[in-house]
Amino acid sequence: MKNNFYITTPIYYPSAKPHMGHAYSSIVADFFARFKRISDYKVFFLTGTDEHGQKIQRAAAEVNKDTQQFCDEISSNFMALSKILNLSNDDFIRTTEKRHKISVEYLWNILEKKNEIYLSKYSGWYSVSDEAFYSENEIVTKDDIKICKSSGSKVEWVEEESYFFKLSKWENKLLEYYKENPDFINPQSRKNEVISFVKSGLKDLSVSRKSITWGINVPSQKDHIIYVWLDALTNYLSALDYPNTESDKYKSFWPASVHIIGKDILRFHAVYWPAFLLAADLPLPKTVYGHGWILSNEEKMSKSKGNILDPIEIINKYGLDPLRYYLLKEVSFGNDGNISEEKLENCINSDLANNYGNLCQRVVSFNEKNCHLKIPENIKYNNEDIEILDKFKNNYNKLEDAINKQDINFYMNFLINMLFASNKYFNDQAPWNKKNDNIRLNTIIYVSLELIRKISVLMYPIIPDTSLKALSIFDIKEKEIKFKSLLNNEYLKHGIQIKKINILFNKIIHD
Ligand code: MSP
């Protein structure tokens, strides 16, 4: 084992049905978790649900349900989604669990003891939908309704006694931290957004509410409920047994390697969260990655527009792996991306069915006819064989670095190029014309099988089920998949029997 890797998704508000944006965030995190596992890292991948606060309290009241029962029901939709998406999460945390409450109360007590929290009065704007406080210059009036300029959500005026966290005190420390740790906020374009927000002046943050009842009570003042973001962010620690900093989990995995989040919640993760941790004297996560937004027909998804994309509907129609592949390939990581069924069908037909699936079928059936499903024995590489196989070796470090910088786009481009190159290799080498040259015929088949194996290893983090099906040709099991096997140009044992597989992807044909 080389190292430990702790990756988190945002814990989801269970106030609505899971949609494509939620699925995207978790599929991306799953991609990294799986890549690190096959790279011999000890991985902890966390997801879960964020169940406290006014938003949930209101959502439950609207349907006349007991709030806990409401959370239980809706949290289970997210738990089910994590199975449907084939996420390899190691834990699923719910903020209504006891382990989380203990952790939040402990962190609160530390902040209070360190004099980082004081009692005062809040008067200002609050968005229940974002569970966020906004200053006057972040608000506009539209159709007589006050809304937040950036999120577009409705705000309401709040005036009440509240505890405050001394956020202003951490302004310079945060700016220094961003400077000294250039990878703390990724992609780099988002960093500027955060820096200018911090530079514009941080005000102390209201961290308790008296007007709500659904949440964790301030330990010393039970009529106050801890601000839901201070509560929710702490989930990343609760899942590691915090406050037991001697536990194996905490020692192995804190600080987190990457928090994967959507760009809308960058402020909470890149400003408030590090400030809470600095104040509590806890180490800071290494990277917060703010990905882009999934759009539906070029527009933000919303109930009122009726354009919410349901991942389950798409999966029922096309299957899970096509969706995973599509989201990782077509949404340029870091930017917004649009979902359209037409593009998804193109991906299935060209990349998955034509390029990947077809390569596997052609090579295996050619082997069956000419080598009786055995991995050829007598081979002799020429320059072209070595050149194509070496592409994996030569890009090995680059691929690893790309993942360490969360550059999914580099990884996908490399893989797609190799798919094209491998199909071209098989066509150009035309083994069907080499029936009189046994060694050449054997070599082309061997190289083509190696290419399928290498490509399938790289496909594993993207489309794990299909990759496993393809690797079953060589009887390679999940635990045996290793990224470092890309360095080996003769991994497949000569003379061993291979297996035929069913077609990996069916083409979508419209009448
Ligand atoms: N509960 C908070 C997160 C707390 S983390 C300590 C929250 N929940 S959420 O359910 O609203 O969003 C969960 C994640 O889904 C966020 O990363 C958010 O950015 C992401 N997405 C929600 N809609 C999205 C799209 N349309 N597109 C891409 N991701 C989006 O925020």
Residues whose N, C-alpha, C, O or C-beta is under 5 A from the ligand:
A	BS01	MSP	P10 I11 Y12 Y13 G21 H22 Y24 S25 D50 A232 L233 I261 G262 K263 D264 I265 G292 W293 I294
